[in-house]
Amino acid sequence: MVDAGKFGYEGQRVLVTGGGSGMGEAAARILGDLGAEVHILDVRKPTVANHAFHETDLADPKAIDETVAAVTKGGKLDALFNCAGLSQIHPPQKVMLVNYLGHRYLTEALLDHIPEGGAIASISSGAGVGWQGNMANCMELIGQPDWAAGKAWCEAHPVEVREGYSFSKETIIVWVLMNAMRLGSERKIRINCIAPGPTDTNMMPEIVSDVGQDFMDSYPKPLGRNSTAEEQAWPIVFLNSPSASAVSGNVIYSDQGFAGGLFTGQVDIAAMMESALKAKGM
Ligand SMILES: NC(=O)c1ccc[n+]([C@@H]2O[C@H](COP(=O)([O-])OP(=O)(O)OC[C@H]3O[C@@H](n4cnc5c(N)ncnc54)[C@H](O)[C@@H]3O)[C@@H](O)[C@H]2O)c1
């Protein structure tokens, strides 16, 4: 007999960042349907049903502290879903604050409230697929001890930060991999992430305006279409559920096969990059 509870969240308290739109909103809806008490952190007011909305800017550590206090006043937190993010049309330093520093600051502030068996799932991106070639820079940033040092490092390294988005997403992957053993052995908490390919959410028009339609058309999509927000939400719901109790330090490339094709030399990344640079007039 299959234990349906293995994928259920009955009675669990969860926090979804970015629950105001797209993948976070889809995750919040699924988690509510599965019986969770859903808390949402976002700058945008959610329309999906939730237990509590915490209007919070992830670029503001003080605001994060206040939200952590408000969420944890009600008790433990079983699972954290780090879905919020800014696209590359925003200033690179702001993107780093929201996509990496705020993401990490929130996670660390919540650790003492996540019990054994709890889990963290983050959303990286196909844009972070080059993480292995950029490990040294990612690890240098991850090695910064706190918010102020991390922010100062980003400001002092504009070349490494590039347009912000790709570096923030590479760093999320390396941060997840680096933390899995420690969080597992010290706290019995798991941490994983997904790296989605192009997905139809409010962020998609922003991405197209930056890299151009030609680049998006050349992005390999074996399904013949972009994915949906729900198709990205289910893998993180799985990752934070008891069904994935031995899974930690993993990246699910929820990209229809793009990463696999890239790693095995089947994707002409140089041609893709050329069309993106053309769209930017470079
Ligand atoms: N859409 C894609 O093609 C795609 C592909 C790969 C990865 N991603 C990543 O998926 C995640 C979800 O994005 P989405 O596509 O659902 O986009 P979305 O724009 O629909 O949702 C992002 C959410 O993050 C929130 N947010 C933005 N800045 C914030 C801040 N400073 N503080 C708190 N919340 C903030 C937004 O208000 C929004 O509700 C992001 O991390 C994004 O980078 C998206």
PDBQT file of the ligand as one rigid body, heavy atoms in Angstrom, charges set to zero:
ROOT
HETATM    1  N1  LIG A 301      10.295  32.213 -15.104  1.00  0.00    +0.000 N 
HETATM    2  C1  LIG A 301      11.391  31.603 -15.491  1.00  0.00    +0.000 C 
HETATM    3  O1  LIG A 301      11.576  31.314 -16.689  1.00  0.00    +0.000 OA
HETATM    4  C2  LIG A 301      12.438  31.198 -14.485  1.00  0.00    +0.000 A 
HETATM    5  C3  LIG A 301      13.432  30.293 -14.914  1.00  0.00    +0.000 A 
HETATM    6  C4  LIG A 301      14.378  29.870 -13.993  1.00  0.00    +0.000 A 
HETATM    7  C5  LIG A 301      14.330  30.299 -12.681  1.00  0.00    +0.000 A 
HETATM    8  N2  LIG A 301      13.373  31.188 -12.304  1.00  0.00    +0.000 N 
HETATM    9  C6  LIG A 301      13.362  31.575 -10.881  1.00  0.00    +0.000 C 
HETATM   10  O2  LIG A 301      12.165  31.082 -10.306  1.00  0.00    +0.000 OA
HETATM   11  C7  LIG A 301      11.825  31.837  -9.144  1.00  0.00    +0.000 C 
HETATM   12  C8  LIG A 301      10.357  32.232  -9.231  1.00  0.00    +0.000 C 
HETATM   13  O3  LIG A 301      10.204  33.149 -10.314  1.00  0.00    +0.000 OA
HETATM   14  P1  LIG A 301       8.885  33.219 -11.185  1.00  0.00    +0.000 P 
HETATM   15  O4  LIG A 301       9.243  32.840 -12.561  1.00  0.00    +0.000 OA
HETATM   16  O5  LIG A 301       7.788  32.533 -10.488  1.00  0.00    +0.000 OA
HETATM   17  O6  LIG A 301       8.690  34.812 -11.206  1.00  0.00    +0.000 OA
HETATM   18  P2  LIG A 301       7.570  35.759 -10.620  1.00  0.00    +0.000 P 
HETATM   19  O7  LIG A 301       8.030  37.136 -10.966  1.00  0.00    +0.000 OA
HETATM   20  O8  LIG A 301       6.234  35.321 -11.084  1.00  0.00    +0.000 OA
HETATM   21  O9  LIG A 301       7.667  35.529  -9.040  1.00  0.00    +0.000 OA
HETATM   22  C9  LIG A 301       8.732  36.046  -8.276  1.00  0.00    +0.000 C 
HETATM   23  C10 LIG A 301       8.188  36.501  -6.938  1.00  0.00    +0.000 C 
HETATM   24  O10 LIG A 301       9.281  37.011  -6.164  1.00  0.00    +0.000 OA
HETATM   25  C11 LIG A 301       8.839  38.185  -5.514  1.00  0.00    +0.000 C 
HETATM   26  N3  LIG A 301       9.935  39.077  -5.183  1.00  0.00    +0.000 N 
HETATM   27  C12 LIG A 301      10.712  39.796  -6.046  1.00  0.00    +0.000 A 
HETATM   28  N4  LIG A 301      11.542  40.584  -5.373  1.00  0.00    +0.000 NA
HETATM   29  C13 LIG A 301      11.322  40.369  -4.050  1.00  0.00    +0.000 A 
HETATM   30  C14 LIG A 301      11.882  40.922  -2.875  1.00  0.00    +0.000 A 
HETATM   31  N5  LIG A 301      12.818  41.880  -2.915  1.00  0.00    +0.000 N 
HETATM   32  N6  LIG A 301      11.424  40.464  -1.687  1.00  0.00    +0.000 NA
HETATM   33  C15 LIG A 301      10.445  39.532  -1.627  1.00  0.00    +0.000 A 
HETATM   34  N7  LIG A 301       9.867  38.991  -2.717  1.00  0.00    +0.000 NA
HETATM   35  C16 LIG A 301      10.299  39.411  -3.921  1.00  0.00    +0.000 A 
HETATM   36  C17 LIG A 301       7.907  38.847  -6.537  1.00  0.00    +0.000 C 
HETATM   37  O11 LIG A 301       7.085  39.846  -5.951  1.00  0.00    +0.000 OA
HETATM   38  C18 LIG A 301       7.167  37.656  -7.084  1.00  0.00    +0.000 C 
HETATM   39  O12 LIG A 301       5.999  37.385  -6.350  1.00  0.00    +0.000 OA
HETATM   40  C19 LIG A 301      12.782  33.029  -9.135  1.00  0.00    +0.000 C 
HETATM   41  O13 LIG A 301      13.803  32.779  -8.214  1.00  0.00    +0.000 OA
HETATM   42  C20 LIG A 301      13.339  33.040 -10.557  1.00  0.00    +0.000 C 
HETATM   43  O14 LIG A 301      14.609  33.621 -10.605  1.00  0.00    +0.000 OA
HETATM   44  C21 LIG A 301      12.429  31.650 -13.177  1.00  0.00    +0.000 A 
ENDROOT
TORSDOF 0
